[in-house]
Every structure is written in C-alpha cells, then in structure tokens.
Amino acid sequence: MKNIYILGAAGSIGLQTLDLVRKHKKELNLVGISLGNNHALNEEILSTHKVSIVCLRSQEYMEKYQIEYPNTTFVHGDEGLLDLVRYPIKGAVVNALSGSAGLIPTIEAIKSRKDILLANKETLVMAGDIIKKLLNNYNVKLYPIDSEHSAIWQCLQNEVSDTVDKIVITASGGSFRDLSRNDLKHVRLEDALNHPNWSMGDKITIDSATMMNKGLEVIEAHYLFDLPYEKIETVLHKESAVHGLVYFQDGSIKACISSSDMRIPIQYALFYPHRMPYESKFVLTDLTFKQMDFKRYPLLSLAYKVGETGGLLPTVMNAANEAAVKLFLNQHISFLDIEKIVFDTVDSFNNNLYPTLEEIIQTDDIIQQSIFKHYGKR
C-alpha cells in the first residue's frame, strides 16, 4: 500500500485525487491533507476519509474539527503545511496548491525524503535549479501531474535523450480562443472562467485564457526534461485530446492521446510505472492543430524570453501574473490589464541571475504586495 499526502485536497486536482483514493482503497493510504475555507466541503472530505494529519487554512475552526475528529492531528496556516509534509510517515506528496504557496512545502517534502507528484507549476518556474539540486541531494523522485507534462513524460519512457529533436506542448486556447484581441477589451469574469474543455480552478482557468498557463508549462518542461527552450514548442489544439508530442531525430513522432480528464495523468503518477484500469469514454475523432499565434497570446512569448533569461525574472513574472489574476478575479482590473501588469513588472525589474531561495521568496512577496497596493485590494 502506498502512503500519500495531498496539498490542496479541496481544489480541483485535490478532489480528483481523492476520487482515485476512494477507487483504490486497497492500494492507496491517505495519511494527510490540507484543506481550504469551504467548511461544508471540508466536513464532507473529513467524514469520508480517515487521515492522520490535516492542515487548515486558518486557526478559526481548529477546535471544532479537533472535537469532531479526535484521532486526527490538526495544524493550520503556512507552518501547518510544513508540519504536514514533515509528518513522520514515508510516502508521496501530491502538491495541488495554487500559486507560489506551493514552493516551500515542496522543498520541505523533498527534505523529508517524500516523492513529489507535482501539479504546482510555480515550484519549478520560481526555483527550478534549486529544486533539481534538492531532488538529487535527497534522492527523491518528482513526477508531473499536468496532462501536458505527463504526456511528454510518457512519450519519453525508454528513449535516449540525445535522440529527441523537440517536444510539443498543446494548448486549447482557453475561454477566449475564438475572440480577437479587440474583443478582449470587454470580456466578463464569468466568461473567462468558462473553459471549453477542462474543469479547473479559477486561477489556472484565467491563466489558460491569457496563455500564461502555457508559458509556465514551457519553463516547467525545461526543468523536467532538461531541454533548451528552442526544443520546446507550443501549438494550438482545440480538442485537448493530444496532450503532448515528442519529435525524434529519425523523423518519428510519439503522441499521448486521451480524454480531457485529469484523473488519467494523476493516476499514472500515483502508480508509476504501473498502469491501472480506468474507465474512459474517449473516442478518437478528427484532430486539428494550428501554429501558435504569439501576437494573440503575448504572455506566452514573454514566458519563453523570461525562461531563457532565468535568474529572478521567472519569479517576477509569476508573481506579477499571480497578483494580476487575483485582482481580475476580484474584479479590480480588466482582463487585458493582466498582460499590462505582467509586462510592466518584468520590463522594470533589475534581474539577479543567481538568486538564493530567500531572495526568490522575498521577491515574490514584494512584487505581489506592490501590485496589490498600486491596483487595488487583493
């Protein structure tokens, strides 16, 4: 039986992981989880799953939960997340947290010698070099959960890295893929959150609409697969059926194809290298691909440049985007303001090519707080 921990258990990826835990009760033992502020959902999760340790978002309901679930240890806040991943039972940590909050728990989980099943893109975007050194130093594995990275990971199995010509990450185009840039001036929040193919959390859905999500995935792929940015391509693929492709030097291409169901890549990471049965109603239909339009999606172009530059700049871009998306979700700015804030922040930053972890964390906080102060409350 495999022990697992889930960070962000009440989010989209977390809930789908819990579905798989219920399905595979004989194979998966849920040790610990972190929850959010939806207390009705928290109660539902806690009443369904017996866990040893739970991290709550705040201290407010700790006493109530502790009385209801006396055999569970409750912790809270940022320190609670660290207590959770340091819990003295070996296992794997599913990091499904949103945003830069996922970085430090990943690091502490690695130091606790727990394998990482990563859905938190920001971990590698902000501190890819540091994470890779830690993985090596502590002999810990990191498996991607994102459908695109999982697809490429699967296509690269048993292949020699020198034979890879390039990898291709597909993009649906997001909620506004059929709109011109001029049309984007007056789009509404509820429209932005209506993704045509996937059911995801709010931030990642907005990032999909701006294509920043794909930009973060490009930087993440650079670290996951040790490839230079010129070997990482992005294409538009509306159907979200082909999640990733690998081109080889002999002219052959491998593609990973499945339905738009995140449980498939989550399950692959949970049971790697074994494939477990999963019911899928996917039927292969006509597939379309279009060359990426970087003028239509300028944030994706920016992500390539930022990734190639390195240093603190990926953290700056990520922090600016994270703050801008929060402002948009709270209706303080327009959709196109997200791009403006990210570009302005990146363009005005004096880069440091060799940041420490402390500098990365400090910069992330300074950038976000500066944007909140300038544009409105979080």
NUKOLVO-795730 format. One line per field, with one value per residue: x, y, z of N, C-alpha, C in turn; chain; residue number from 1; residue in three letters. Coordinates in steps of 0.2 Angstrom, whole numbers, m for minus. Example, Ala and Ser with C-alpha at 12.3 -4.5 7.8 and 13.67 -1.06 7.14 Angstrom:
NUKOLVO-795730
n_xx	[66|64]
n_yy	[m28|m11]
n_zz	[39|35]
ca_xx	[62|68]
ca_yy	[m22|m5]
ca_zz	[39|36]
c_xx	[66|64]
c_yy	[m16|0]
c_zz	[39|39]
chaine	[A|A]
num	[1|2]
residu	[ala|ser]
This chain:
NUKOLVO-795730
n_xx	[4|3|7|0|0|m10|m9|m19|m31|m45|m46|m47|m38|m35|m47|m50|m40|m43|m55|m48|m42|m52|m57|m46|m44|m37|m25|m20|m16|m22|m13|m12|m19|m21|m33|m46|m55|m69|m80|m91|m87|m75|m80|m86|m76|m68|m76|m77|m64|m52|m39|m22|m16|m21|m21|m27|m33|m34|m34|m46|m57|m51|m52|m65|m65|m56|m62|m73|m66|m56|m46|m37|m24|m23|m17|m12|m12|3|14|8|7|20|22|14|19|31|28|30|29|33|30|22|20|6|6|m5|m7|m11|m2|12|13|15|28|38|32|35|49|52|45|53|65|61|62|51|43|38|23|19|8|9|14|22|32|43|45|48|59|67|81|86|77|80|93|90|82|91|101|94|89|76|61|52|37|27|11|2|m7|m1|13|14|10|21|31|27|29|43|48|59|67|81|89|97|92|81|72|63|50|33|21|3|m10|m26|m31|m40|m53|m56|m53|m58|m60|m55|m41|m46|m59|m57|m57|m68|m72|m80|m79|m85|m86|m73|m70|m76|m71|m68|m65|m59|m62|m57|m47|m50|m39|m30|m38|m40|m27|m26|m34|m26|m15|m4|m3|2|14|20|21|30|42|42|43|56|64|60|63|75|78|83|76|73|70|57|41|25|9|m8|m22|m37|m46|m40|m36|m24|m11|2|18|32|45|57|74|75|64|52|37|30|15|4|m12|m28|m44|m50|m47|m42|m39|m33|m19|m15|m18|m8|4|2|3|14|28|17|2|m15|m32|m44|m59|m64|m72|m67|m67|m58|m57|m58|m44|m37|m23|m15|m3|5|0|9|7|m7|m7|3|9|13|24|32|35|44|55|58|60|72|81|81|87|80|70|59|52|48|39|30|25|19|9|2|m3|m10|m20|m27|m32|m40|m50|m56|m62|m56|m48|m47|m48|m37|m29|m21|m11|m4|0|9|19|24|29|39|47|52|60|76|86|92|104|108|99|96|86|80|80|71|59|57|57|45|35|37|34|21|14|17|10|m3|m5|m4|m14|m26|m36|m32]
n_yy	[m6|11|26|42|60|75|91|104|98|101|108|108|98|91|86|77|68|63|56|46|40|34|25|16|10|m1|0|13|23|36|48|62|78|95|108|120|135|132|126|117|108|104|97|87|80|76|68|57|52|45|52|55|68|85|100|116|130|142|146|147|137|126|120|116|106|97|92|85|76|67|58|63|74|91|105|122|135|142|137|125|118|114|106|96|90|86|76|61|49|39|42|49|65|74|89|100|113|130|143|152|148|135|132|132|121|110|110|107|94|87|87|79|68|63|58|68|72|82|96|109|122|133|130|124|134|146|141|131|127|126|116|105|102|99|87|78|78|73|61|60|57|66|68|73|80|88|87|89|88|76|68|70|65|52|49|49|39|26|31|38|53|60|58|65|77|88|94|95|105|105|117|122|135|141|150|161|159|160|173|190|201|213|210|206|217|219|208|197|192|180|174|172|162|151|138|129|115|109|106|116|125|142|151|144|143|156|159|150|157|168|163|162|151|141|147|146|132|129|134|125|113|114|112|99|90|93|101|113|129|131|119|117|117|125|122|126|117|113|103|96|83|77|78|80|79|71|74|65|62|54|56|51|52|53|53|57|53|56|57|73|72|74|64|54|57|60|47|40|45|42|28|25|14|7|4|7|1|11|19|26|36|40|44|43|56|68|78|94|105|120|133|142|157|170|184|185|179|186|184|172|172|181|172|163|171|176|163|159|169|168|167|179|183|174|171|184|187|177|180|193|189|181|190|199|191|188|200|202|192|197|207|220|224|225|211|212|220|211|207|219|222|212|213|226|225|215|221|232|227|224|212|197|185|174|170|167|155|162|175|173|170|182|191|187|190|204|209|205|211|225|226|224|235|245|243|239|231|214]
n_zz	[0|m4|4|4|3|2|m4|m5|m5|m7|m18|m37|m43|m31|m27|m37|m35|m23|m27|m34|m24|m16|m25|m26|m13|m8|m12|m10|4|12|21|25|23|16|18|12|13|12|22|22|12|17|29|22|16|27|34|25|23|33|41|46|49|47|38|41|33|42|59|65|65|71|84|84|74|79|90|84|76|84|83|74|70|70|61|56|43|35|42|46|34|32|43|40|28|33|41|50|42|29|12|m3|m9|m16|m24|m25|m23|m26|m35|m29|m16|m16|m16|m5|4|m5|m6|8|9|0|8|18|12|4|m11|m25|m32|m44|m47|m45|m54|m51|m43|m50|m59|m52|m44|m51|m53|m40|m34|m42|m38|m25|m26|m31|m21|m10|m15|m21|m30|m43|m50|m64|m64|m72|m87|m99|m97|m91|m102|m111|m103|m103|m116|m117|m111|m109|m120|m128|m123|m131|m144|m145|m154|m153|m141|m140|m133|m131|m133|m128|m131|m122|m114|m122|m135|m148|m150|m155|m152|m150|m146|m133|m125|m117|m111|m99|m81|m78|m91|m94|m84|m90|m96|m111|m112|m101|m83|m71|m58|m52|m55|m63|m74|m79|m82|m92|m102|m104|m109|m101|m93|m102|m104|m91|m91|m101|m96|m85|m91|m97|m85|m81|m91|m95|m107|m119|m122|m136|m140|m136|m140|m144|m148|m155|m151|m152|m147|m136|m135|m139|m129|m128|m138|m144|m155|m164|m169|m180|m187|m183|m173|m157|m148|m135|m131|m125|m116|m110|m95|m79|m70|m76|m79|m66|m60|m67|m62|m48|m48|m55|m60|m65|m75|m71|m72|m79|m82|m97|m109|m121|m138|m153|m163|m177|m177|m174|m178|m175|m179|m166|m161|m157|m156|m153|m141|m131|m118|m118|m127|m119|m108|m114|m116|m104|m97|m104|m100|m86|m69|m57|m64|m69|m57|m54|m65|m63|m50|m53|m62|m54|m44|m53|m58|m47|m44|m55|m54|m43|m48|m49|m60|m78|m90|m100|m93|m85|m94|m96|m83|m80|m90|m88|m75|m77|m87|m80|m70|m61|m65|m56|m58|m51|m39|m22|m12|m2|m8|m19|m13|m5|m16|m23|m14|m12|m25|m27|m17|m20|m32|m28|m19|m28|m38|m32|m19|m14]
ca_xx	[0|6|5|0|m2|m12|m9|m24|m36|m51|m46|m49|m34|m36|m54|m50|m35|m47|m59|m44|m40|m58|m57|m41|m43|m33|m18|m18|m17|m21|m10|m13|m22|m23|m40|m47|m60|m75|m81|m95|m83|m70|m83|m88|m70|m66|m81|m76|m58|m49|m32|m18|m15|m25|m19|m32|m31|m34|m35|m53|m61|m47|m55|m72|m63|m52|m68|m76|m61|m51|m40|m33|m20|m25|m12|m15|m8|9|18|5|8|26|21|10|24|36|25|35|27|35|25|22|16|3|6|m10|m8|m11|2|19|12|17|36|41|30|38|56|52|43|59|70|58|63|45|42|33|18|18|3|10|19|26|38|49|45|52|66|69|88|86|73|83|98|87|80|97|104|90|87|69|58|47|33|22|3|m1|m8|4|20|13|10|28|35|26|32|50|50|64|70|88|88|100|88|75|73|59|44|27|15|m3|m14|m33|m33|m43|m60|m57|m49|m61|m60|m49|m38|m50|m65|m55|m57|m74|m75|m83|m76|m89|m85|m66|m70|m80|m66|m72|m63|m57|m65|m51|m48|m51|m33|m27|m43|m38|m20|m27|m36|m21|m10|1|m3|6|21|23|22|36|48|42|46|63|67|58|65|82|79|84|69|72|67|51|37|18|4|m15|m25|m44|m49|m37|m35|m17|m9|9|21|39|48|64|79|74|58|46|34|26|10|0|m19|m33|m49|m49|m49|m36|m38|m29|m12|m15|m17|m2|9|1|5|20|27|11|m5|m21|m38|m48|m65|m64|m77|m64|m67|m53|m61|m54|m40|m34|m18|m13|3|4|0|11|4|m13|m5|10|12|17|31|36|37|50|61|59|63|79|85|82|88|74|64|53|49|45|34|25|22|15|4|m2|m6|m15|m26|m31|m36|m46|m55|m60|m65|m52|m45|m50|m44|m31|m24|m17|m5|m1|4|15|24|27|33|45|51|55|64|83|87|98|104|109|96|95|79|77|78|66|53|56|55|38|31|37|31|14|11|17|4|m10|m5|m5|m20|m32|m35|m32]
ca_yy	[0|17|32|48|66|79|98|107|92|104|111|103|92|88|82|72|64|60|51|40|36|30|20|12|9|m7|2|20|25|44|50|69|83|102|110|127|139|129|122|112|104|101|92|81|76|73|62|52|50|45|54|56|75|89|107|120|137|146|143|148|131|120|117|112|100|93|89|81|71|67|54|67|80|97|111|127|140|141|132|119|115|111|101|91|87|83|71|55|43|39|42|54|71|77|96|103|120|135|148|152|145|128|131|129|114|106|109|103|87|84|86|74|62|61|59|73|72|90|99|116|124|138|127|124|141|150|139|125|125|124|110|99|100|95|81|74|78|69|55|60|57|71|66|78|78|91|82|90|86|69|66|70|60|45|48|49|32|21|34|41|60|63|57|70|83|93|92|100|106|108|122|123|142|144|153|166|157|162|181|194|205|219|208|205|223|220|202|197|187|173|171|170|156|145|134|125|108|107|109|118|130|149|154|141|144|163|158|147|162|173|158|162|144|138|149|142|125|129|134|119|107|115|109|92|86|95|103|120|132|131|112|116|121|125|123|126|111|114|97|94|76|76|82|81|76|71|73|62|64|49|58|48|56|50|57|54|55|53|62|79|70|75|58|50|59|59|40|37|47|39|21|24|13|3|7|4|2|17|19|32|35|44|41|47|60|72|82|99|109|127|136|146|165|174|191|184|177|189|182|165|174|183|167|160|176|176|157|159|174|165|171|180|185|169|173|191|186|173|184|198|186|178|196|202|186|189|207|201|188|201|212|226|226|221|205|214|223|206|207|225|222|207|216|232|222|212|226|237|224|223|205|194|179|169|171|162|153|168|181|171|171|189|195|185|194|211|210|204|217|231|227|225|242|250|242|238|226|208]
ca_zz	[0|m5|8|0|6|m4|m3|m9|m6|m8|m25|m42|m43|m25|m26|m42|m32|m18|m31|m35|m17|m15|m30|m25|m6|m6|m15|m8|10|13|28|27|18|18|16|11|18|11|28|21|8|22|33|18|15|33|36|20|23|39|40|52|50|42|39|39|31|47|66|67|66|73|90|82|70|84|94|79|74|90|81|69|72|66|61|52|40|31|46|46|28|33|48|36|23|38|46|50|39|22|7|m9|m8|m21|m22|m29|m21|m32|m34|m26|m9|m16|m17|2|5|m10|m3|14|7|m3|13|22|8|1|m18|m26|m38|m45|m51|m44|m59|m49|m39|m54|m63|m47|m41|m54|m52|m33|m34|m45|m34|m19|m28|m32|m14|m6|m19|m21|m37|m45|m56|m66|m65|m78|m93|m105|m95|m90|m109|m113|m99|m105|m123|m117|m107|m113|m125|m126|m123|m137|m150|m145|m159|m149|m138|m142|m128|m134|m129|m131|m132|m117|m114|m127|m141|m154|m150|m157|m146|m149|m142|m126|m120|m113|m108|m92|m77|m79|m97|m93|m80|m93|m101|m116|m112|m94|m77|m67|m53|m55|m57|m69|m80|m81|m85|m99|m106|m106|m111|m96|m91|m106|m103|m85|m93|m105|m91|m81|m96|m97|m80|m80|m96|m97|m114|m120|m124|m143|m142|m133|m145|m142|m154|m153|m152|m148|m144|m130|m135|m139|m123|m129|m143|m145|m161|m163|m175|m185|m191|m180|m168|m152|m145|m130|m133|m120|m115|m105|m88|m76|m66|m80|m78|m59|m58|m69|m57|m42|m48|m59|m68|m67|m77|m68|m76|m79|m87|m101|m115|m126|m145|m157|m169|m181|m173|m178|m175|m178|m177|m161|m163|m151|m156|m150|m134|m130|m112|m119|m130|m114|m104|m117|m115|m96|m95|m106|m96|m80|m63|m53|m69|m69|m51|m55|m70|m60|m45|m56|m65|m49|m41|m58|m59|m41|m45|m60|m51|m38|m52|m48|m66|m84|m92|m103|m88|m83|m98|m95|m76|m80|m95|m85|m70|m80|m90|m75|m65|m62|m63|m52|m62|m46|m33|m16|m11|2|m12|m23|m8|m4|m22|m24|m9|m13|m31|m26|m12|m23|m37|m24|m17|m34|m42|m28|m14|m16]
c_xx	[4|3|6|m2|m5|m12|m14|m29|m43|m52|m48|m45|m35|m42|m53|m45|m39|m52|m55|m42|m46|m59|m52|m39|m38|m25|m15|m20|m16|m19|m12|m15|m21|m29|m40|m52|m67|m77|m86|m91|m78|m74|m84|m81|m67|m70|m80|m70|m55|m41|m29|m17|m18|m22|m25|m30|m30|m35|m42|m57|m57|m50|m61|m70|m60|m57|m71|m72|m55|m45|m35|m30|m21|m19|m15|m10|m2|13|15|6|15|26|18|15|30|34|29|32|29|29|27|17|13|2|1|m12|m8|m6|9|18|14|24|39|39|34|45|56|50|49|64|67|58|56|45|37|29|16|13|4|16|24|32|44|50|50|59|68|76|89|82|77|89|96|85|86|100|100|87|80|67|53|44|28|15|0|m1|m3|11|20|13|17|32|34|29|40|52|54|67|77|87|91|97|82|76|69|53|39|22|9|m6|m21|m35|m37|m50|m61|m54|m51|m62|m54|m47|m43|m56|m63|m56|m63|m77|m76|m79|m79|m88|m77|m66|m73|m75|m70|m71|m62|m61|m59|m52|m48|m44|m30|m32|m42|m32|m21|m29|m31|m15|m3|2|2|13|24|25|28|42|48|45|53|67|66|61|72|83|79|77|68|70|60|46|29|14|m3|m18|m32|m47|m46|m37|m28|m14|m1|12|28|41|55|68|78|68|52|44|30|21|6|m7|m24|m39|m47|m51|m42|m34|m33|m21|m10|m13|m10|4|9|4|11|25|21|5|m11|m27|m41|m53|m65|m68|m74|m65|m63|m57|m56|m50|m37|m28|m17|m7|1|5|2|9|m3|m12|2|13|16|24|35|39|43|56|63|63|71|83|86|83|81|68|58|49|45|39|28|21|17|9|m1|m6|m12|m21|m30|m35|m42|m51|m59|m63|m62|m49|m48|m45|m38|m26|m19|m10|m1|3|10|20|28|31|40|50|55|60|71|85|93|98|105|106|96|88|76|75|72|59|52|54|47|34|31|33|23|11|11|11|m2|m11|m7|m12|m27|m31|m35|m39]
c_yy	[6|23|38|54|71|86|101|102|95|107|106|97|88|83|76|66|60|54|45|36|32|24|14|11|4|m5|8|21|33|45|57|73|90|104|118|130|137|124|116|106|100|96|86|77|73|67|56|48|50|46|55|63|79|96|111|127|142|143|143|142|125|116|113|106|95|89|83|75|70|63|57|73|86|103|116|132|138|136|125|115|111|106|95|87|84|77|64|49|43|39|47|59|74|84|99|110|125|141|147|149|138|127|128|123|109|104|105|96|84|82|81|67|59|62|64|72|79|92|107|118|129|136|127|131|146|148|132|123|122|117|104|97|96|88|76|73|73|62|54|60|63|69|71|75|82|87|83|87|78|65|65|65|53|44|47|43|28|24|37|49|63|63|61|76|89|90|97|99|109|113|123|130|145|147|157|165|159|170|184|198|211|217|207|211|223|213|202|191|180|170|168|163|150|142|129|117|105|110|110|123|137|151|151|142|151|162|155|152|167|169|158|155|140|140|146|135|124|129|128|113|108|111|101|88|88|97|111|123|131|124|111|121|121|126|123|120|111|109|94|87|74|81|84|77|76|69|70|63|60|51|55|53|52|55|53|57|52|59|67|77|70|68|54|51|58|52|37|39|43|31|20|19|9|7|4|5|8|18|26|31|39|40|46|50|64|77|88|103|115|129|141|153|169|181|191|183|180|186|176|167|177|178|164|164|176|169|157|164|171|170|172|182|180|170|179|190|182|177|190|195|184|184|198|197|187|195|206|197|191|207|219|229|222|215|207|218|218|206|213|225|218|210|222|230|219|217|231|234|223|216|203|187|173|170|165|160|159|174|179|172|178|193|193|189|201|213|210|210|223|232|227|232|247|249|241|232|219|204]
c_zz	[0|0|4|5|0|m1|m7|m10|m8|m15|m31|m43|m37|m25|m31|m39|m27|m21|m32|m29|m15|m19|m29|m17|m4|m8|m12|m1|11|20|30|21|20|14|15|16|17|17|27|17|13|26|28|17|21|35|31|21|30|38|46|54|45|44|36|37|37|54|68|69|69|79|88|78|75|88|90|77|79|88|76|72|67|67|56|49|37|35|46|40|29|38|44|32|27|42|45|48|32|17|1|m7|m15|m20|m27|m27|m27|m30|m31|m19|m10|m16|m10|4|1|m7|3|14|5|3|18|18|6|m6|m19|m32|m39|m49|m50|m49|m56|m45|m44|m58|m58|m45|m44|m53|m45|m32|m36|m41|m28|m20|m29|m25|m10|m9|m19|m28|m37|m51|m58|m66|m70|m84|m98|m103|m93|m97|m112|m109|m101|m112|m123|m113|m112|m119|m123|m128|m129|m143|m151|m150|m155|m146|m140|m136|m132|m130|m132|m133|m127|m118|m120|m134|m147|m155|m152|m151|m145|m145|m135|m122|m116|m111|m101|m88|m78|m85|m97|m89|m84|m98|m105|m115|m105|m88|m72|m62|m56|m58|m63|m75|m83|m85|m92|m104|m109|m109|m107|m93|m95|m105|m97|m87|m97|m101|m87|m85|m96|m91|m79|m85|m99|m104|m114|m123|m132|m145|m138|m137|m142|m148|m151|m155|m148|m145|m138|m129|m135|m134|m124|m134|m142|m152|m160|m170|m181|m189|m188|m174|m163|m149|m140|m130|m127|m119|m110|m98|m84|m71|m70|m79|m70|m57|m61|m64|m50|m42|m53|m56|m70|m70|m74|m72|m74|m84|m91|m108|m121|m133|m149|m163|m173|m177|m177|m174|m178|m175|m171|m163|m157|m151|m152|m142|m132|m123|m113|m122|m124|m110|m107|m115|m108|m94|m98|m103|m89|m74|m59|m58|m69|m63|m51|m60|m67|m54|m48|m59|m59|m46|m46|m58|m53|m41|m50|m57|m46|m41|m51|m55|m72|m86|m96|m99|m85|m87|m96|m88|m77|m85|m91|m79|m72|m83|m85|m70|m66|m60|m60|m55|m57|m40|m28|m16|m7|m3|m17|m19|m7|m10|m24|m20|m11|m20|m30|m22|m16|m28|m33|m22|m22|m37|m38|m23|m17|m16]
chaine	[A|A|A|A|A|A|A|A|A|A|A|A|A|A|A|A|A|A|A|A|A|A|A|A|A|A|A|A|A|A|A|A|A|A|A|A|A|A|A|A|A|A|A|A|A|A|A|A|A|A|A|A|A|A|A|A|A|A|A|A|A|A|A|A|A|A|A|A|A|A|A|A|A|A|A|A|A|A|A|A|A|A|A|A|A|A|A|A|A|A|A|A|A|A|A|A|A|A|A|A|A|A|A|A|A|A|A|A|A|A|A|A|A|A|A|A|A|A|A|A|A|A|A|A|A|A|A|A|A|A|A|A|A|A|A|A|A|A|A|A|A|A|A|A|A|A|A|A|A|A|A|A|A|A|A|A|A|A|A|A|A|A|A|A|A|A|A|A|A|A|A|A|A|A|A|A|A|A|A|A|A|A|A|A|A|A|A|A|A|A|A|A|A|A|A|A|A|A|A|A|A|A|A|A|A|A|A|A|A|A|A|A|A|A|A|A|A|A|A|A|A|A|A|A|A|A|A|A|A|A|A|A|A|A|A|A|A|A|A|A|A|A|A|A|A|A|A|A|A|A|A|A|A|A|A|A|A|A|A|A|A|A|A|A|A|A|A|A|A|A|A|A|A|A|A|A|A|A|A|A|A|A|A|A|A|A|A|A|A|A|A|A|A|A|A|A|A|A|A|A|A|A|A|A|A|A|A|A|A|A|A|A|A|A|A|A|A|A|A|A|A|A|A|A|A|A|A|A|A|A|A|A|A|A|A|A|A|A|A|A|A|A|A|A|A|A|A|A|A|A|A|A|A|A|A|A|A|A|A|A|A|A|A|A|A|A|A|A|A|A|A|A|A|A|A|A|A|A]
num	[1|2|3|4|5|6|7|8|9|10|11|12|13|14|15|16|17|18|19|20|21|22|23|24|25|26|27|28|29|30|31|32|33|34|35|36|37|38|39|40|41|42|43|44|45|46|47|48|49|50|51|52|53|54|55|56|57|58|59|60|61|62|63|64|65|66|67|68|69|70|71|72|73|74|75|76|77|78|79|80|81|82|83|84|85|86|87|88|89|90|91|92|93|94|95|96|97|98|99|100|101|102|103|104|105|106|107|108|109|110|111|112|113|114|115|116|117|118|119|120|121|122|123|124|125|126|127|128|129|130|131|132|133|134|135|136|137|138|139|140|141|142|143|144|145|146|147|148|149|150|151|152|153|154|155|156|157|158|159|160|161|162|163|164|165|166|167|168|169|170|171|172|173|174|175|176|177|178|179|180|181|182|183|184|185|186|187|188|189|190|191|192|193|194|195|196|197|198|199|200|201|202|203|204|205|206|207|208|209|210|211|212|213|214|215|216|217|218|219|220|221|222|223|224|225|226|227|228|229|230|231|232|233|234|235|236|237|238|239|240|241|242|243|244|245|246|247|248|249|250|251|252|253|254|255|256|257|258|259|260|261|262|263|264|265|266|267|268|269|270|271|272|273|274|275|276|277|278|279|280|281|282|283|284|285|286|287|288|289|290|291|292|293|294|295|296|297|298|299|300|301|302|303|304|305|306|307|308|309|310|311|312|313|314|315|316|317|318|319|320|321|322|323|324|325|326|327|328|329|330|331|332|333|334|335|336|337|338|339|340|341|342|343|344|345|346|347|348|349|350|351|352|353|354|355|356|357|358|359|360|361|362|363|364|365|366|367|368|369|370|371|372|373|374|375|376|377|378]
residu	[met|lys|asn|ile|tyr|ile|leu|gly|ala|ala|gly|ser|ile|gly|leu|gln|thr|leu|asp|leu|val|arg|lys|his|lys|lys|glu|leu|asn|leu|val|gly|ile|ser|leu|gly|asn|asn|his|ala|leu|asn|glu|glu|ile|leu|ser|thr|his|lys|val|ser|ile|val|cys|leu|arg|ser|gln|glu|tyr|met|glu|lys|tyr|gln|ile|glu|tyr|pro|asn|thr|thr|phe|val|his|gly|asp|glu|gly|leu|leu|asp|leu|val|arg|tyr|pro|ile|lys|gly|ala|val|val|asn|ala|leu|ser|gly|ser|ala|gly|leu|ile|pro|thr|ile|glu|ala|ile|lys|ser|arg|lys|asp|ile|leu|leu|ala|asn|lys|glu|thr|leu|val|met|ala|gly|asp|ile|ile|lys|lys|leu|leu|asn|asn|tyr|asn|val|lys|leu|tyr|pro|ile|asp|ser|glu|his|ser|ala|ile|trp|gln|cys|leu|gln|asn|glu|val|ser|asp|thr|val|asp|lys|ile|val|ile|thr|ala|ser|gly|gly|ser|phe|arg|asp|leu|ser|arg|asn|asp|leu|lys|his|val|arg|leu|glu|asp|ala|leu|asn|his|pro|asn|trp|ser|met|gly|asp|lys|ile|thr|ile|asp|ser|ala|thr|met|met|asn|lys|gly|leu|glu|val|ile|glu|ala|his|tyr|leu|phe|asp|leu|pro|tyr|glu|lys|ile|glu|thr|val|leu|his|lys|glu|ser|ala|val|his|gly|leu|val|tyr|phe|gln|asp|gly|ser|ile|lys|ala|cys|ile|ser|ser|ser|asp|met|arg|ile|pro|ile|gln|tyr|ala|leu|phe|tyr|pro|his|arg|met|pro|tyr|glu|ser|lys|phe|val|leu|thr|asp|leu|thr|phe|lys|gln|met|asp|phe|lys|arg|tyr|pro|leu|leu|ser|leu|ala|tyr|lys|val|gly|glu|thr|gly|gly|leu|leu|pro|thr|val|met|asn|ala|ala|asn|glu|ala|ala|val|lys|leu|phe|leu|asn|gln|his|ile|ser|phe|leu|asp|ile|glu|lys|ile|val|phe|asp|thr|val|asp|ser|phe|asn|asn|asn|leu|tyr|pro|thr|leu|glu|glu|ile|ile|gln|thr|asp|asp|ile|ile|gln|gln|ser|ile|phe|lys|his|tyr|gly|lys|arg]
